[in-house]
Amino acid sequence: MNRRSDDERTDEERDAQYLERLVRSLELSQGFSLYFAICNQRPHVLKLMKRVEGEFPPDTVLRVAIEKPIISLRDYLLDALEQTEKPPRALFVYGLESWIGKPEAPRAPLFLGMNTIRNFFAQTVNRSLVFWIPEYLYLGMLRAAPDFCSVRSGIYYFADSLPDQSRTELLTSGDQTGVMGLSLEERKQRIKDLTELLEEYRSVSEEMRDWTAEARLLRRLGELFTGDGHYEEAEPLLFEALKIRRKLLPEEHPDIADSLSCLGWLYRFQRRYQEAEPLFIEALHTRRKFLPTGHPDIANSLIDLGQLYRDEGQYQKAEPFYLEALTMRRTSRMVDDPLIGNSLHNLAELYSLQRRYQEAEALYLEALDIRRKSLPRTHPYTATTLHSLARLYSFQGRYADAEPLYKQALETFRKSLPKNHPYITETLNNYLAFLREQGREAEAAAFLKEWET
C-alpha cells in the first residue's frame, strides 16, 4: 500500500502524527530541552495539550499560562515550579499571544532578554520546555532571540485552519422570532456553541480574523442574552458588534442598522429610553434610505420606535409607527405570518393601555390565532399574548375568562424561558395580584408555594 504524502493527510491525521512525535521526544528527553508547538487557535491548543498530558502519569506535565506582562520568563517558570509538590517532566507554556501583539513581538522585552539567559535557562529549568504559540509569535521570537531558539530540540506544526464558516452561518441564521422559539435547553446549547466559536475566532491572529463573522456571532449571542433577560452579559457583546461594523462598513450599511436596533432593544428592556431612542431613529433612517420600500427591516424599525414610545406613555406618538408597520406586513406577507401576529399584538398592547378594550381584544385574538398556527407550541410570544389578553379581561372584570389564560401563559413561559426571566416574574406577580384582588389570598399563597417548588 502506498503511503500518502503529508499534503494528502487530513488535519486530524497530521495532528496525531505530530503529537506522537512530541510525546516520544518528551519521553526520551533528559535535562533541559526546548520544543515549539505551533498552533494559531487557542481552543485547539488546549485540546492538544490535554491529549499530550493523557499520555503521561498525572502531574507529570505542568501548564504555565502567561496572560499578563512579565519581565523574566525564567523567573516566572521557577516560581511556578516552586509551587508544585512533585517536579514535573515538562512545562507547557501558553498564552503569550494574549499580551504580545504581532507588531510588538520582535521588540518584546521578554524575548529580547532571552538570548542573554540562554545558558541559565538550561541550568535552572533543567527539564523539557514546550512553547505553545501561534506561528507569527514564533517568527517574532526567532528574530528577537535567535540564540535562544537555536537550542530547540524540535518544532511541530498543528492544524491552524480558520473556524468553520458553515457552522458560523448555521448558528447565526434565523430571525428573532425563530431564535426565541428554541426551547430553553436549545438556547443554552446555542449560547454555549456561539461562545466557543467566538473564542475560536478570537484566537486567530489579527490579520487572519474574520471580523464580519465575528460581529455576527457577537450580535446573535447578545440577542440571546437579551432575550433571556441577562442584560449585563448582553451589552458588551452588542456594543462590540456595533463597533466592529461601524469600523468595517459604510455609514449607511443595513448591518449597522441591525446592530443599532439590537442595542436599542437592550436599552428599552432596561428602561434606558433616552439611550434607546437615538439608536432606533438612526436605524430607521438608515433602513428607509438604503432598503427598498416595504422591506421587512423597515417594519421592524417602525415597531421598535412604536414600542419605545408606548413604554414611555407617548401613546399618540406610538400609534402611527405601529399602523404603518402592520399595513406593510399585511401587504407583503402571508395571512398567518408570525410577523403579522407580532404587529397585531403590539397594536393591541397600545389600545389596551388607552382603554380601547374592544379594539384591543379583537387584535389580541387575531394575534393569538396566528401565533398558535405559525409558532411552536411553547413559543414565548404566544405566552405573551395569553398574558396580555388575561390582563385585558381582568381590567374589564371578566375574571372567568382571564384566569385560564394566566395559567396557560405561565406554563408556556416555564417551558421556554429561564425561571428568573422578567416576563415570568411579571406574569406571576400579575396573576397573584389577580387572585388577591378577589379575596383569594389562600389560593395565591398556595399557587406561589407550588410554583417555587
N, C-alpha and C positions, 0 to 999 in steps of 0.2 A: 504493500500500500504506500502510495506517495505521501510524503509529509507536505502539509500545506505551508506556504510562506507565511511570514508574520503578518503581512498585509491582508491575507485571506482569513485570519482568525478573528473571531468576534472580540469585542472589548472584554467580555467576561472571561474568555479563554486567555487573552493576553494578561489580564489582571491575575488570573490563577497562576500563570507561568511565572510572573514576576514575584508574586507573593511566595511561591515555593522557593525561589532563589533567595529572597530576603530571609526567610525562615532558616534556610540551610546556612546562610552566611552568619546569622546570629548564633546558631548552634555551634559553629566552628570557631567563632571569634574568641580571642584571648586578649585581655587587657583593652586598651583603647582602640576603637575602630570607628570610622566615620562613614555614614551612609546618607544618601539623599533619596527620598521617595517623592517623586514629582506628581502632583495631582492638583488640578485647578479648582475643584469643588470641595468645600468644607464637609458637607454631609457625606460625600464619598470617602473622604479621608477618614472620618470617624468609623465608617463601616470597615474600611481596610485595616485600620489599627485593631479593631475588635477581632477580625479574622486572624491576624498575626498573633495577638495575645492568646487566642484559643489554642494555639499550638504549643504553648508553654505552661508550666505549672502556675497556679495563682501567685500574684505579687512578684512575678519574675520580671515583668515589664512595668516601668514607671512612666506614666504620662505626665508631661510638663507643658501646661498651656501658658502661652505668653501672649496676653491680650492687653497689656499696658506697657508703656515705655520702661525699659530697664537700661542700666548703664553697662553692666558686665554680665554676659551670658554665663561665663564660667562661675561667677559668684552666685548667680541665680540658681544654677544647677546644683551647686554644692549645698545651698540652703535647702533645696528640695530633697536632696539625698539625706541630709541630717534629720529630716522629719520622718524617714522610713525606718521601720523596725528591722527589716531584713534587706540587705543590699541587693538591688535588682540586677538582672543580667544586662538589661538595656534600658536606655532612656529614649522616649519618643517625644520630640519637641515639635509643637504645632501651635498655630495661631499668630505667627509673626505678621501675616498679611493684614491682620486686624488693625495694626497701628503703623505699619510701614507701607506707605503707598508706592505705586510703581515709580513715579518720578523721584522719590526720595531714596529708593533702595540703595543705589550705589554710594550715596553720601551718608547713609545712616550711621550714627556714632557706634552703634552696636557692631556693625560689620567692619568699620574702619579699624577698630581696636583688636579684631580677632587675629590679624596677622601676627601682631607682637606677642600674643599669648599662646600661639600655637603649641609650643613645647610644654607650657604649663598646663594646657588642656589635657594633653596626653598623660601627664604625671598625676594630676589631681582627680580628673574624672575617672580615668582608668577603667572604662567599660564601653560597651557599644553605644554609639550616639546616632540616632536616626532623626534627620530633619524632614518633616512632612510639610512641604511648601509648594506653592504654585510655581510654574515654570519661570514667570517673569522675575520672581524673587530669587530663584536660583541663579539666573543670569546676572542679576544685580550683585549677588554675593560673590560670584566668580570675578566680577570686575573690581569689587571693593576689597575682597580678601582672597586673592589668588593663592597666597602661600598656605592659608588655612585649608582651602578647598583642594589643594594639591595632594593632601594626605588621605583623601577619601578612598575607601575600600570598595565602594560600589554605588551605582546610581540606577534607579528603577523608575520607569515612566508608566503611570497608570492611566486608565481611561479618563479623559477630561472633556468629553463632548458637552455641548450646551444642554440645558434642561429640555425635556421633551415638549416640543411645540404643540403636538396634538393633545397632550394632557392639559396644557395650559388652556387651549381652546375649549376643551370639554368642561373644565372647572369654572370657566368664566362665561360660559354660554347661558342663554336664557334671560328673561326679564325679571323684574322684582316679584311679580305675581307668581311666576314659576318657582323662584328660589324660596319664597315664603311658603310654598306648597309642599316643600320637603318635610318629612317627619322630623321630629326633634332629634332622633338619633342620626338621621341622614345629614342634618345641618351640622351636628357636632363633627361627623366624619368629614364633611365638606370643609369645615374650618380647619381641621387637622391637616387635610390634604393640601389646602391652599397655603397654610403656614409652612409646611415642609417644602413645597415647591418654591415659595418665595425665598426661603433660605438658600435653595439651590441657585437661584438667580443671583442672589447677593454674594454668593461665594465665588462667583466668576470674576476675573479681573475687570477693571473699569472699561477697557476698550472692547471687551467681549460681551458685556452685559446688554441684554435686550431690554432697553428702558421702556419701550412701548408695552411689551408683555408684562413687565414688572408693574407698570401703572395699572394695568387691567387687574392683576392679582390683588394689588393694594385696594383698589376700588371695590372689588367683589367681597373681599374679606371685611372691609369696613362696612359694607352694606349688610353683611350677615350679622356682624356685631351690633349694628344699629337695630336691625330687626329683632334681635334677641334682647334688646334693652341694655346691652353692655356699652354704654356711650363713651366711657373713658377709654376703652380699648379701641373704639371705632375712630375717634377724632384724629389721632396722629396718622393713622393709615390713610384716611380720606384726604387729609391735608397734604401728605406726601405725594399721593397720586395726582392731586391738582397741581402741585409744584412741578412735578416731572412733566406733566402735559403742557403746562404753560411754557416750559423751557424748550420742549421739543416741537411744538405745533404752532401754526399760525394763530393769531389772536382770536379769530372767529371760527375756529375748528369745532365741530359738534362734540368731540370728545372732551373738550374743555367745558362746554355747557353741561355735559353729563356729570363731570366731577363737581361743578358748581352746584348742581341740583342735589347730588348725594350729600355734600357737606351742608347744604341748606336744610335737608330733611333732618339731619342730626341736630342742628341748632333749633329747628322747630320743635322736635320732640323734647328738647331740653328747655323749651320756652325762652330761648335766646332769640327773640323775634327780630330785634334790631340788627343782629348779625346775619340772620337768615334772609331778610328781605332783599338786600342788595345782591346777594348771590342768585336768588330766584329771578330777579329783574334782569340781571346780566345774562343768565341762561336763556330766558325767553327772548330777549333782544337778539342774541346770537342765533338762536334757532329760527326765528322769523326771518332773519336776514340771509341765513346760509342754506336753510332747508326749503323744499318746495311747499307750497300752500297745502294744508291738510295733513302734513307729516305727523305721525303719532307722537313724536317727541315734542312737538309744539303743544299738543293737547296735554301732555304730561306737565309742561311748564305752566300752562294755564291753571291746571289743578293745583300745582304747588302753591301758586300765589293765592288761589281761592281758599285753600286750607289755612294758609298763614293768616289772611285777613279774617277768616272765620274765627280762628283761635284768639285773635286779638279783639274780637267783638265788633269788627267792622263789617257787618253783615251786608249792607248795601254795596259796599266796595267788592265784596267777595262774589256776589251772585253773577255778575256778567262773565267773570272768568269761568265759573262752573258751567253756565249755559253755553258758552262758546265751545268749551271742551266737549260737552255732551253732544251738541249738534255735529261737531267734527267727527266724533266717533260713530254716531248713528249713521252718518253719511258714508263712512269709509269701511265699516266693519260688518261682520255677520250679526244677525239679530241676537244670538246668545254669546257673543264675545265677552270674556270676563272684564275687559277694559270698559265696556259699556256698563257692566254691573258696578264697576268702581265709580264711574261718573254719577250714576243714579244714586248710589249710596252717599256720595259726598254732597250732592244737592239736597238729598233728604235730610242729612245732618243739619244743613244750614236752615232749612224750613222748620225743622223741629225746634231749633234754638229760637226761631222767630215766632214760635207757637202757631205755625201754619200747619197744624197737625193733619188735616185731611190730605193736603198735598204731599206732606212728608210720608204718610202711611202708604199711599199709592206707589211712591218711588221706592220705599224700603221693600215692599212686597215684590216689585218687579226686579229689584237688585238681588233679593234673596233667591228668587226663582232662577235667575241667570247664574248666580254663583253656585247653587246646588247642581245645576246641569253641567256647568263648564269646569268646575274645580274639584279637586279631590275631596272626599267626604269630610276629612278633618282639617281642611284648609282654614287658617285663622281669619281670613277675610270673611268667610261665611259666618264664623262665630261673632265677628264684629257687627255684622248686620243683625244677627239674632239679638245681640245685646242692645243695640240701638233701638230696635223695634220694641224690645221689652221695656226700655226706658220710656219710649213714646206712650205705650199703653199705660204705664204707671202714672205718667203725668195726667192722663185722661181718666184715671181711676178705674181702668179696665184690668183689675188685678188677676182675674182668672185667665185672661189672655196673656198677661205678662209673665207669670211665674214659670210656665214650662219653657219659655224662650230663654229666661235667665239660666235655667238648669242646662239646657242644650248648649248655650254659649260657653258656660263654664266647663262642661265635659269636653267640648271640642277644643277649647284652649288648653286644657290639661294634656291633651294628646299631641298638641302641636307646638307649644311654647314652653320655655323654662318656667319653673314653678314661681319664681320671683319676678316674672315679666310684668311691666306696668299695666298691660291690657288685662292680665289675670287679676292683679290687685284691684284695679278699678272696677271690674265686673263683680268680683267677690264683695267688695265694700258696698256697691250699689244694691246687690241682692240682699245682703244683711240689713241694710237700711230699709229696703222694701218690706222685709218681714217685720222689722221693729215698728215701722210706721203703722202697721196693722195690729200692734199689740202682741205680736208673736215672738216675744223675747226668748222663750224656751226653745222654740224651733230654730231661731237664729243661732243660739249658743250651741245646740246640738249639731247643726249643719257645719258650723265653723270647726268644732272638735273633730268631726268626721273628715272634713276637708284636710285638716292639718295632719291627720294620720294616714 
